[in-house]
Amino acid sequence: MTSTAIDRVEKHARRISNREHETVKPGQPFRITEASSVGDGCWQGDLGIEIVASVPRNYVRLQKPKVADRQLVPGSTKGSKHCLDSLRGVQIYRPKDWSEESLAGPCLVLTEERTILHPTHGAVTIPAGFTVLCRYQREWDKEQAKERRARD
C-alpha cells in the first residue's frame, strides 16, 4: 500500500498524541542542556524559551520581585500559569509596556538552575548561567487585522 506524505505526518502526529512515540511525548519534562548556545530553546505550550546573549535594550529590571512575579505569562487562566519554581538566583527583566496583550515576554538571567512549571505542559529546567528570553506564540486576529498573543 502506498502512503502519501500527509498520511505519514498524520500517523506520526497520532503516535505522539497517543504517547506512542519513542522520544516525543507531550507533557514530559524537558531540560535545556549546559551545551546549549545562543539561539537554542524550546516551547512549553504557547511559551517560547530562547537562550539569548543579553537582555534586550527596552527591558527594565524588577528590583524586588514578589511571588506573583514567578508567573511568566500575564493572565489568570490555567493556560497562563507558566511559573518559575523559585525566584532564588533569578534577575527578571520585562518589556517596559508588558501587559496581557504583550507579544514579548520577560527575560531571565539565571545564576542558579530554575524550572518553569505548568499545570498541563511538561516542566522545563534551565541550568544556571543562562539568559533566556520568553516569547509568546502569536496568532492572526482576522477581525482586528493584527497579530495577538495566542492563549493556551
C-alpha positions as YAML, in Angstrom:
chain: A
units: angstrom
residues:
- id: 1
  name: MET
  ca: [0.00, 0.00, 0.00]
- id: 2
  name: THR
  ca: [1.36, 3.39, -0.99]
- id: 3
  name: SER
  ca: [1.28, 6.10, 1.63]
- id: 4
  name: THR
  ca: [1.28, 9.81, 0.92]
- id: 5
  name: ALA
  ca: [3.34, 12.34, 2.84]
- id: 6
  name: ILE
  ca: [0.22, 13.64, 4.59]
- id: 7
  name: ASP
  ca: [-0.70, 10.09, 5.66]
- id: 8
  name: ARG
  ca: [2.76, 9.67, 7.22]
- id: 9
  name: VAL
  ca: [2.51, 13.04, 9.00]
- id: 10
  name: GLU
  ca: [-0.97, 12.21, 10.35]
- id: 11
  name: LYS
  ca: [0.21, 8.79, 11.56]
- id: 12
  name: HIS
  ca: [3.23, 10.37, 13.26]
- id: 13
  name: ALA
  ca: [1.02, 13.03, 14.94]
- id: 14
  name: ARG
  ca: [-1.38, 10.30, 16.18]
- id: 15
  name: ARG
  ca: [1.55, 8.37, 17.68]
- id: 16
  name: ILE
  ca: [2.74, 11.48, 19.52]
- id: 17
  name: SER
  ca: [-0.78, 12.30, 20.72]
- id: 18
  name: ASN
  ca: [-1.27, 8.71, 21.94]
- id: 19
  name: ARG
  ca: [2.12, 8.82, 23.71]
- id: 20
  name: GLU
  ca: [3.43, 6.00, 21.49]
- id: 21
  name: HIS
  ca: [6.41, 7.89, 20.03]
- id: 22
  name: GLU
  ca: [9.83, 6.81, 21.27]
- id: 23
  name: THR
  ca: [11.21, 10.26, 22.07]
- id: 24
  name: VAL
  ca: [8.50, 12.95, 21.82]
- id: 25
  name: LYS
  ca: [5.79, 12.70, 24.44]
- id: 26
  name: PRO
  ca: [3.56, 15.67, 25.29]
- id: 27
  name: GLY
  ca: [3.75, 16.76, 28.90]
- id: 28
  name: GLN
  ca: [7.15, 15.22, 29.58]
- id: 29
  name: PRO
  ca: [9.73, 17.29, 31.43]
- id: 30
  name: PHE
  ca: [12.50, 18.83, 29.33]
- id: 31
  name: ARG
  ca: [15.96, 20.05, 30.30]
- id: 32
  name: ILE
  ca: [17.93, 22.62, 28.36]
- id: 33
  name: THR
  ca: [21.48, 21.27, 28.48]
- id: 34
  name: GLU
  ca: [24.62, 23.09, 29.52]
- id: 35
  name: ALA
  ca: [25.90, 22.52, 25.97]
- id: 36
  name: SER
  ca: [23.19, 24.81, 24.57]
- id: 37
  name: SER
  ca: [24.12, 28.12, 22.97]
- id: 38
  name: VAL
  ca: [22.53, 31.41, 21.93]
- id: 39
  name: GLY
  ca: [19.52, 30.76, 19.71]
- id: 40
  name: ASP
  ca: [18.74, 27.35, 21.22]
- id: 41
  name: GLY
  ca: [15.49, 26.89, 23.08]
- id: 42
  name: CYS
  ca: [12.20, 25.10, 23.34]
- id: 43
  name: TRP
  ca: [8.46, 25.65, 23.69]
- id: 44
  name: GLN
  ca: [6.34, 24.92, 26.74]
- id: 45
  name: GLY
  ca: [2.91, 25.05, 25.12]
- id: 46
  name: ASP
  ca: [2.50, 28.64, 23.90]
- id: 47
  name: LEU
  ca: [5.56, 29.94, 25.82]
- id: 48
  name: GLY
  ca: [8.81, 30.01, 23.85]
- id: 49
  name: ILE
  ca: [12.04, 29.87, 25.87]
- id: 50
  name: GLU
  ca: [15.14, 31.00, 23.95]
- id: 51
  name: ILE
  ca: [18.74, 31.40, 25.08]
- id: 52
  name: VAL
  ca: [19.99, 34.91, 24.31]
- id: 53
  name: ALA
  ca: [23.32, 36.69, 24.69]
- id: 54
  name: SER
  ca: [21.96, 39.59, 26.74]
- id: 55
  name: VAL
  ca: [18.84, 41.34, 27.99]
- id: 56
  name: PRO
  ca: [17.10, 43.36, 25.23]
- id: 57
  name: ARG
  ca: [17.57, 47.15, 25.47]
- id: 58
  name: ASN
  ca: [13.92, 48.11, 26.03]
- id: 59
  name: TYR
  ca: [13.62, 45.84, 29.10]
- id: 60
  name: VAL
  ca: [13.63, 47.01, 32.72]
- id: 61
  name: ARG
  ca: [14.72, 45.00, 35.75]
- id: 62
  name: LEU
  ca: [12.27, 44.20, 38.53]
- id: 63
  name: GLN
  ca: [14.14, 45.41, 41.59]
- id: 64
  name: LYS
  ca: [12.22, 43.47, 44.24]
- id: 65
  name: PRO
  ca: [10.33, 40.61, 42.60]
- id: 66
  name: LYS
  ca: [7.36, 39.22, 44.52]
- id: 67
  name: VAL
  ca: [5.96, 35.68, 44.49]
- id: 68
  name: ALA
  ca: [3.43, 36.74, 41.82]
- id: 69
  name: ASP
  ca: [6.34, 37.68, 39.54]
- id: 70
  name: ARG
  ca: [7.22, 33.99, 39.17]
- id: 71
  name: GLN
  ca: [4.39, 33.82, 36.59]
- id: 72
  name: LEU
  ca: [5.92, 34.44, 33.14]
- id: 73
  name: VAL
  ca: [2.70, 34.92, 31.17]
- id: 74
  name: PRO
  ca: [0.22, 37.62, 32.20]
- id: 75
  name: GLY
  ca: [-3.32, 36.40, 32.83]
- id: 76
  name: SER
  ca: [-5.42, 34.41, 35.22]
- id: 77
  name: THR
  ca: [-6.34, 31.37, 33.10]
- id: 78
  name: LYS
  ca: [-4.91, 27.89, 33.65]
- id: 79
  name: GLY
  ca: [-3.03, 28.26, 30.35]
- id: 80
  name: SER
  ca: [-1.16, 31.34, 31.58]
- id: 81
  name: LYS
  ca: [0.30, 29.55, 34.64]
- id: 82
  name: HIS
  ca: [3.87, 29.20, 33.33]
- id: 83
  name: CYS
  ca: [5.68, 29.81, 36.65]
- id: 84
  name: LEU
  ca: [9.23, 29.67, 37.94]
- id: 85
  name: ASP
  ca: [9.76, 27.17, 40.76]
- id: 86
  name: SER
  ca: [11.58, 29.89, 42.75]
- id: 87
  name: LEU
  ca: [12.91, 33.42, 42.42]
- id: 88
  name: ARG
  ca: [16.24, 32.49, 44.03]
- id: 89
  name: GLY
  ca: [19.13, 33.20, 41.65]
- id: 90
  name: VAL
  ca: [16.91, 34.96, 39.09]
- id: 91
  name: GLN
  ca: [17.01, 38.51, 37.79]
- id: 92
  name: ILE
  ca: [13.75, 39.30, 35.98]
- id: 93
  name: TYR
  ca: [13.52, 41.90, 33.22]
- id: 94
  name: ARG
  ca: [10.31, 42.83, 31.42]
- id: 95
  name: PRO
  ca: [9.46, 44.96, 28.41]
- id: 96
  name: LYS
  ca: [8.53, 48.48, 29.52]
- id: 97
  name: ASP
  ca: [4.98, 48.00, 28.20]
- id: 98
  name: TRP
  ca: [4.43, 44.42, 29.47]
- id: 99
  name: SER
  ca: [0.73, 43.52, 29.81]
- id: 100
  name: GLU
  ca: [-1.75, 40.79, 28.98]
- id: 101
  name: GLU
  ca: [-1.65, 41.97, 25.35]
- id: 102
  name: SER
  ca: [2.15, 41.91, 25.07]
- id: 103
  name: LEU
  ca: [3.75, 39.78, 22.40]
- id: 104
  name: ALA
  ca: [7.18, 39.91, 24.10]
- id: 105
  name: GLY
  ca: [7.75, 38.14, 27.41]
- id: 106
  name: PRO
  ca: [10.18, 38.52, 30.31]
- id: 107
  name: CYS
  ca: [13.92, 37.93, 30.14]
- id: 108
  name: LEU
  ca: [15.55, 35.92, 32.92]
- id: 109
  name: VAL
  ca: [19.19, 36.00, 33.97]
- id: 110
  name: LEU
  ca: [19.89, 32.83, 35.97]
- id: 111
  name: THR
  ca: [22.67, 32.39, 38.49]
- id: 112
  name: GLU
  ca: [21.01, 29.21, 39.79]
- id: 113
  name: GLU
  ca: [19.21, 26.39, 37.97]
- id: 114
  name: ARG
  ca: [15.46, 27.06, 37.70]
- id: 115
  name: THR
  ca: [12.46, 25.14, 36.42]
- id: 116
  name: ILE
  ca: [9.43, 26.59, 34.67]
- id: 117
  name: LEU
  ca: [6.34, 24.70, 35.83]
- id: 118
  name: HIS
  ca: [2.90, 24.47, 34.20]
- id: 119
  name: PRO
  ca: [-0.22, 22.50, 35.21]
- id: 120
  name: THR
  ca: [-0.57, 20.73, 31.83]
- id: 121
  name: HIS
  ca: [2.75, 21.09, 29.96]
- id: 122
  name: GLY
  ca: [5.97, 19.37, 30.99]
- id: 123
  name: ALA
  ca: [8.34, 21.29, 33.26]
- id: 124
  name: VAL
  ca: [11.32, 22.97, 31.55]
- id: 125
  name: THR
  ca: [14.59, 23.12, 33.50]
- id: 126
  name: ILE
  ca: [17.20, 25.74, 32.65]
- id: 127
  name: PRO
  ca: [20.75, 25.45, 34.05]
- id: 128
  name: ALA
  ca: [22.48, 28.29, 35.90]
- id: 129
  name: GLY
  ca: [24.48, 30.75, 33.83]
- id: 130
  name: PHE
  ca: [21.96, 31.28, 31.03]
- id: 131
  name: THR
  ca: [19.98, 34.34, 29.99]
- id: 132
  name: VAL
  ca: [16.65, 33.30, 28.49]
- id: 133
  name: LEU
  ca: [14.03, 35.33, 26.68]
- id: 134
  name: CYS
  ca: [10.40, 34.26, 26.92]
- id: 135
  name: ARG
  ca: [8.33, 34.64, 23.77]
- id: 136
  name: TYR
  ca: [4.63, 34.18, 23.24]
- id: 137
  name: GLN
  ca: [3.06, 32.24, 20.43]
- id: 138
  name: ARG
  ca: [1.28, 34.56, 18.03]
- id: 139
  name: GLU
  ca: [-1.91, 34.19, 16.08]
- id: 140
  name: TRP
  ca: [-3.57, 36.39, 13.47]
- id: 141
  name: ASP
  ca: [-6.74, 38.17, 14.59]
- id: 142
  name: LYS
  ca: [-8.74, 38.50, 11.35]
- id: 143
  name: GLU
  ca: [-11.31, 40.85, 12.86]
- id: 144
  name: GLN
  ca: [-8.72, 43.33, 14.10]
- id: 145
  name: ALA
  ca: [-6.29, 42.55, 11.26]
- id: 146
  name: LYS
  ca: [-3.28, 42.28, 13.59]
- id: 147
  name: GLU
  ca: [-1.12, 39.78, 15.43]
- id: 148
  name: ARG
  ca: [-2.03, 38.97, 19.01]
- id: 149
  name: ARG
  ca: [-0.76, 36.63, 21.70]
- id: 150
  name: ALA
  ca: [-2.13, 33.12, 21.47]
- id: 151
  name: ARG
  ca: [-3.87, 31.83, 24.59]
- id: 152
  name: ASP
  ca: [-3.39, 28.27, 25.90]
...
